[in-house]
Structures are given as structure tokens and as C-alpha cells.
């Protein structure tokens, strides 16, 4: 029998089309049945059309069934992918703009910080609904592959409260940093072996070997002398200098997870580079997502006339999902880095948190080795974020706005910028503005509305756009970079191929 793979949030063209391609590059999986589900029928239909055309052109037996009925999509599914962004770009805009009024300047805002915390409040209840449905209608032992951010919080909640469903969190950050390390060393990537361990987006390359020789201690010099990275990765290089290990995540991502680099507006530009959003631009990922959405909408008819994608081995991407499915179904060994409940894998991080660590997959399942202790400083950085994650997870599950406010208060960047009364008022604003996606907070939102309506409010920086905000370009402006924009709109990793940002 062919496999059935359900895709939730299938209207995400970058993730969905790429996932289909990756699975169908495996000869044994070319008869897979894909069930696409999304709440946006328009985007669901467009993505289904593109993928169907690719499959039919290649003459493969795979099939696609789009549906607005989630349980129909999940029925008898062997694997489930989640690509959902609860609240869409409307909520994402609020995640960026409201904290800016209080001086919290985020580049991405989808993992930690006020943006990541609120993103978890919207997403966790929805993912738990997915888990409930999987437990009731999917195939026995169905594996849920979560790509939705905030990765650690979502995966934590699903493993703790997800009706016993097997859940694995997947991210491409480790692969991107692996490529960078090889570039900095000036050697082929396939000759560089890495071991990463930590928490998602704060995972550390604790071992880097080139042809069997440990070169971890050479990375600082290599990055400092690299003509591009020395300019674009200043935060990551500074963290490497002070903690001794390179971190997986981009300059922009990493800068917002710690209290040191985005706390003073006048200093932010010293740590970032505006040649690309991923290097630290204020609200950079929001801008790129908005531009990519508009471009896909505008250019879809042309995309349908472009040559279809092919399914050769060399066409396959590097996202973990298809390799995990291939390993489980064929027995071919796959080694990657996955987000799992710690349970003593990293011995100086809490056992209940979600860690990103090496894993091995074959017929025997997903196997996670013991990493041991992280370097003490690296563990300290992770533990600061883990405290925020734990509070945010429990807040989302129980609708507890006290825990939500404490999560924001404990957040490293927010705590570096805001005092407690400001954090409490910011939480009120975010709860009220996002009420339509937060049914578990009904009572707390009603109380927050009363406080905000009282008029006795702290002053904020209304209309403040941040230290490094760039213009969101129109379709006409984007058309000047047509080829690059096609790559951005179609990619799951929006930092792989990108047009240059404006100065």
C-alpha cells in the first residue's frame, strides 16, 4: 500500500512544494498519496495545482487530495507534516509592531521574545487539536513531523499534552551553519563532520572535525578573517569569542535571544548588516514573508507556465522530513539533528525540556544518543531560554495570563529593555490585539481591555519602526529582481536565496 502523508498548513508553497519534491525523489516513495489541508482555500488550491502539475509532468503515480476538512486529511495518515502559521501575517505583524512600542526590537520574533511567546499562545492549542485528531483517525503509530515555530515550545507542548502522539520537531538551522563553517574554513562541506547540541535556534557546534581532526578551536580565527561572515555575522562571532562555540542560528535570530545586542537602539546597527534581512533587520522576516506572499499571488499564473519541477536525486533538498521517512520505510540509515524531549540526553539541561541533538533513523526507529554535558556557558545561555519556554508552554495550554506575563518578564531581550509595569502593559496590548486567535484567554482579555480603556497607561513610542526597519517592497519593485524573488517565494528556508535588501 502507498504511504499517506497529510500536510497541515499546505498553503505554504515553499514548504509544501519542496516537501513533495523531496519525498518523490525517493524511488520507493513515488506512489505516495498526499492529503493537503489548509483553512485558506485560495492558497491551498494554488499549491495543489502546482504540485499536481509537477507530478503529472513527471509521470509519477503519486496523488494529491486537497481538502478543507482536517480530519479527512488525517484519516489513516502514516505521517503528518505541520507547516501552519496560526494568525498568518496579520498576527505576525502584531508580534513585531506592539513590542517595538516598548523598545523591544526583534528581527524575526518567532522563537523567543514577546513575538515568539505570543506565537506559541496561538499555535500550541491548534497543534494539540492536531494531535487529538491524529490519535483518533490517523494510522496507528503515525509520526507527526512539526516544522511550525516556535519549535521548542510547540514540540514541548505536543509531547507533554499531545494525546500520546509521536512528535518530532524539525528545523534546517543546523544544516545552514554547517555550510557556513565549511565556507569559513575553506574546505568542502562533505569533509566536515559536526555534532550539534542545545535547544532549537540556540544549538552549539560542540564538535567540528575536518578529515577526522578536531578544528573547533580554529573557528573564531576562520570567521574573523572571512570577508563576508566577518561583516554579516558579528553577533555569532562575538558569541563564539565569548563562549567558545559557534551557534546554529543566523545573526538576526541569535541577536534577539540574548540580552546584549539589541537593548540600545543606537547600538543595534553596530551588530547587524542590512545586506540581508537574516543578518538582523528589524522585522526582517515579516517583510520577506509579506513580499513572498504578494509575489506568489501575483506571479502564480506565470509559475504555472514555467517548466515543472523534476524529481531526480540531485533535485532533493536538505530538509530532514523526507530522509526520516525514507529511513523508516527502507531501512537506509539517516543521521540528522532533531528536536526531542531531553530525558537526560544533555545532562546539564532539564530532562523535561526539548533539545536539538543528533539522531539516527533506520528500520529500528528514531534513536537519540547521549550527548552528556554542554559546555557550562553554552548550557547557561540555553537554560535562560528554557525557563521562558516552560512558562510559555504552560500559559498556552492553561490560558494562564500570569504565566504568560512571567514568560515575557523572564525573556532575556525583553528584560534588558522593559521594566515589569511595561511588560504587564505590553502583554495586555498583545492579548487584546490578538484576541481572535486566543480563545483560552477570554477572561484575561476582558480584564486587559478594561485596563487599557482606563486611560491610566504608561507612555509608549507610538509609530516607532525600530532601529533598522526597511521598506516592504511592492510587486512592481520586486519585479526588478524576478529570478531572486521566485527563489525566495518557493523556498522553505527564506535565507538560502534572497534578493539584496535596500541600503
N, C-alpha and C positions, 0 to 999 in steps of 0.2 A: 504494500500500500504506500502511495506517496505521502510524504510528510505534509502536515498542515501547519503553516506559520501565520499567526494572527499579528497584525500590525496596528497598534492603537496610537492615534495621532498620525495617521498615514498621510494627511495633507501636508506634511513636512517633506517637500520634494527632495531636499538634499539628503536627508537620512533615508527616506523610503526607497527612492530610486537606486541609491548606492547599495542599500542592503539587498535589494532584489538582485542586482548585478552580482554582488559578492557571492550570494548563495548559489546562483545559477552558473557561476564559474566552476563549481564542483560537479564533475560528470554524474556522480551518483545522486545528486540533488536536483537534477534538471527537470524532474516531473513534479516539483513541489507545488502545492496549492497554497496560494497566498490569500488571506482574508484581510482586506483593508477596512479599517473603521476610523471615522473622524466625525466630529459634531458639525464641521463645516463642509456641507455637501459640495460647494463650489470647488474648494481646493482638493477635496477627495476625488472628485471626478477628473480634474485636470491631471493629478498624479497617476490615477489609474489609466487614463488614456495614454500617457507617456510610456508607462511600464508595459502595458499591453502591446503597444506598437513595437517596443524593443523585442519582446518575447516572440511575437508573431513573425517579425522580420528574421529572427534567428532560427525559426522553425522548431522551437523547443516545445515540449509537451506541458510545460508549466502553465498554470491558470491563475487568474486574479478575479476575486469576487469583492467588489466594494459594497459596503453596507453601512447604514446609519444605526443599525441595531448591534450594540456591543456584544450582547450575549450570543447572537447569531455568529458574529465573527469569532468568538472564543470557543464555540461549541466544538469539542473533540480536537482542539488545537494541541499540537505537540510542543510548540514553542510560541512564546508571546514576546513581542518587542513593544516597549513603550517609548514613544518619541513626543509625548504630549507636552505642551506649554499651557498650563491652566491660566486662563485670563488673557492669553495671547499677548500681542504687543501693546494693547491698551493698558493692561495691568503692569507690564514691564516698564512702560513709561512712568507710571506712578512709583515703581520701585526705585527709579533713578531720581525723579524730579522732587519728590517730597523730602527725602534725606538731604538733598542739596540745600534746601531752605535752612537746614540746621547745620550746614557746613560739612556734611558727610559726602565726600566726593568719590564716587565709585566709577570704576572703568567698566565693569561687567555687571556686578550686582546680582549674580545668580547662584552663589555658593555660600557666602558668609555675608556679613554686613546687614543693614536693615533690608536691602533688596533680597538677598538670599534667604533671610529669615522669613520674610513675608511670602516669598515664592514657595517655601516649604509649607506655610499655613494653607495656601491654596491647593498645593499639589498632593500632599500626603493623604487627605481624606479621599481624593479621587483615586489614587493608587490603591488604597485599601479597598475601595469598591471594585477595582480591577481584580485584586486578589480574591475577594469574595466570589466573584463570578468565575474566576479560574478554578477555584476549589469546587464549584458546583457543576460546571458544564464542560471544562476542558478535559483533555485526555489525562488518565492517571499519571502522576509524576511529571506533569507539564513543567517546563522550565521557563520562568519569567526573566527576561533579559531587559533590565531597566537602563535606558540611556538618559532619562529625564533628570535634570538638575533641580535642586541641589542634591548631587549624587549621594553623598554620605548620609544626609538626613533622610532622604527618601528610602534608601536601601535599609537603613536602620529601622525605620518605621515598618516597612514591609516585612522584614524578618521578625520583628517583635510582635506585630499585631496583624500580620497578613494571612491568617487562617491556615497556617501551615504550608503555604505555597513555597516552593523552592524559588528563591530570588537571588539573582546575581547582578551587581552593578558594573557597568562597562563605560570606559572613558578612553579617549585617544591621547591624553596628555603625556603618558609615558613614552609613546612612540615618537611624538614630536620632539621631546627633549633628547631622546636617543639620537635622532638625526642631527640635532644641534651639536651634541657632544662630538660626534664623528667629524662634523664640519670644523669645529674649533680645533680638534686635534689634527685635522688634515689627513684623515685616513678613511678607508671605505667603511660604511656603517656595518656591513655584514661581518667585519673583522673585530667589531667592538661588542663585547658582552657586558650586559648590565644586570644589576639587581637593584630594584627599587622597593622602598617600603616607607609607609607613612599613612596619611589619610588623603583621600581624593583631593587633588589640586594642591596638596602640600606633601607630596611624596618625594622622597630623597633618593638620589642615586648613591646608595651606600657602598656599592662596588662597581667600578668601571675597569674592565680589563681589555687590553689590546693584544691580541695574539697570546693570551694567557698571562701577560704581565699586568700587574695592578698599576693603573695610571690615574687613580682617583686623586692623588696629590698633585698631579700636573694640570688639573682642570683650571684652576684660578689663573695661572700664567697664560694658558691657552686662550681663555675667554678675554682676558685683559688685552691681549695683543691682536685679537681678531678684528679686522677693520669694520665689520658690520656689528657684531654682537657687543663689542665694547661700547657702542653708541646706543644700541637698541635694548640691551638687557642690563641696564645699570642696577636695577633693584636685585635681580637674580645674582649678579656678580657680587654685589655688596653682601647679600645673604651668604653666598659661597665664601666670601672673605671672612665673615664673622662666625659662621657655623661649620665651615669646613666641607660642606657637601652641596652639590647643585640640586635645585628643586625643579620638579617637573613642569610647573605651570609658567605661563607667559609672564613677562614683565608687568603687564597691566593687571592680570589676575592676582599675582603674588603681592603686588603693592597694596591691595585692598584687604588682605587677610591679616596683616600685622599693623602695629600702631605707629610705625616710624616714618613712612614715606609719603603719606597723603594727608597729614594732620595740619599742615600750614600751607594755605593756598599759594603763597608766594614762592614756596619751595618745590611744588609738585613738578613743574616743568624741568627742574634740575634732574629729576629721576626718571623721566619718561622721554619718549621720542614720538613725534606726531607723524612720522613717515608711514605708520600703520596703526590702526586702532588698537591692535593687540598689545602694543607697547605702552599703553597707559592713558589713552584719550578718555576724557570724561564722557561717560555714557557711550563709549565707542561701540560696544557690541549691539546696543539698542539701535544705533544709527545703521550699522551694517545689516542688521536684520530687517529694519524698515526698508532700506534700499533694495535688499534682495527680494523681499516680498513684492514691492512695487514692480521690480524688474521682471520677476516671474510672471506676474499678472499681465504686464504689458507685452512681453515677448513670447508668451505661450504659443500663439499661432505659428510664429516662426520656428520655435523649438519643435513643433510637430512636423515641420517640413525639413528640419535638419536631418542628417544621417542618423539612424538609430544607434543606440549603444550596442556593443558586441560583448560576447561572454567568453573571451579567451582567458587562459591563465594569467597573462600579463595585464589584463584589464581589471583584475581583482584589487580591491582596496585593502587597507590595513586595519579596518575596524575589527574588533575581536569577534563579534557575533557569529559570522559565518564559519570562522575557524573552530569555534567551540561546537557548533552544530555538526560540522564535518567530523571533528574528533570523536564526539559521542556516537555518531551514526556509523562511522567507518573504522574507528579504532586508530586512525593516524594520530600520532602524538602532537599536541599543540601546547606550547608554553607561552603564557601571556601574563599580564598583571590585572587582577580582578579586585572588585570591591566586595568584601565578605565580612561577616561578624568576626571580630578578632579572636575570641576564645583562646587566648594565650599565644597566638601566632607571633605578635610583637609583645614581648614580655613586660615592657615598661609602659605600655598603653593599657587603658581599661579593657577588661575582657568583653564588655557589652558593646563597645563602640564598633563602628565599621571602619576597617582598614583597607588600604590598597596595597596588595602584596603579590608576589609571584604565585602562579598556579599552573598546574599541569592537567591536561584533559586527554582522555582516551576512552576506550570502551568501559573502563572501570569507573568513570565519572570525573568529577572535578576534585582535584586533590591539592591541598594547600600545605606547603612545608612550614616548619617552624623557622621564623626569622631570628628570634632572640631579641635582645635589647637594641633599640635605636641609639645612636649617639645621644648623650644626655641633652645637649642643647636642641637637637632636632626634635626629640621627644617633648621638650618643654614647649616648643612652638606648636606642635600638634595638640598637646593637652589643652592649651588655651582655647583652641577652636573646638575641641571635643566637648568642653563644658558648655559652649554656646549651642552646639548641635543637640546635646542631650536635652537641654531646656526647651529648644525649639520643637523637637520631636514630640515631647510630652504636651507642650502647649497646643500643637496642631491636632493631636489625637483627642485631647480632652476639652478643647476650646477654653483653655485657661489663660486669660489675658495677663495675669500676674506673672506666670512663667514666660510668656511672650515678652513682656517688658524687661524681665530679668535677662533673657537671652540677648536683647538689644544692649542692655546696660553692660553685660559682660563681653560683648563683641569688641575685639581689640581696637579696630579703627573708630568705631562709634565712641568708645570710652575715651579715646585720645582726643576727641573733638567736642563731645557733648557732656554737660553735667546731668545729674539724674532728673531734674524737672524737665529739661529739654527732651530727654529720652522718652519720658512719660507722655509729653505732649505730641511728640513725633509719632509715637505708637497710636495715640488717639487718631491723629490725622490719617495714618495709613489704614487703620481699621475701618474708619468711616468711608474713605475713598474707595476701598476695595470690598465693601460690604457684599456686593452681589456674588462674590466668589468665596465668602467666608460664613457659610450658614451656621457653623459651630460656635460662632461668636455673637449670636443675635443679641443676647442680653448685654454683653460688654460693649457692643457697638451702640446700642441705645444710650448707655451711660456716657460713652465718649461723645456722642452727638450733643448731649446736654452740656458737657463741659466746654466743648468748642463753641457752643452757642452763647455761653455766658459772657463772652467778651473779655474775660479776665485772662488774657493769653500772653505768653512770653513773646517778645519780638522775634521775627524770623527774617531771613533775606529773601523776600518775595521776588520771584523772577530771576534769581541768581542761576547762572548757567554753568557754573563750575570753572575751575582753573584752566581747563584745556578742552572745551567743548567745540566741536566742529559742526558745520552746516550739514544737514541731511539733504542730499542732492536729489533733484528732480529726475524723472525718467529722461528728460532731454539732456540733462548734464551727464547722466550715466551712459547715455548712448555714445558719448565720445570714447568710452572705454568698453565697447561692446564685448569683446572676447574675454576680457578680465571679469566683467560682471557676470557673464554666463558661468564662469568657473565658480565664482562666489555663490551665486544663487543655487547652483547644483551641488555644492559641497556640503558634507556634514560638518567638517572642520573648517569654519569660516576664516581661519588664519592661514590655510595652506596656500591658496592662490588668491591674491587680492589686488585691487587697483590701489595706487598710491593715494593717500589722503591729501587734502589740501594743506598748504602751509598756513 
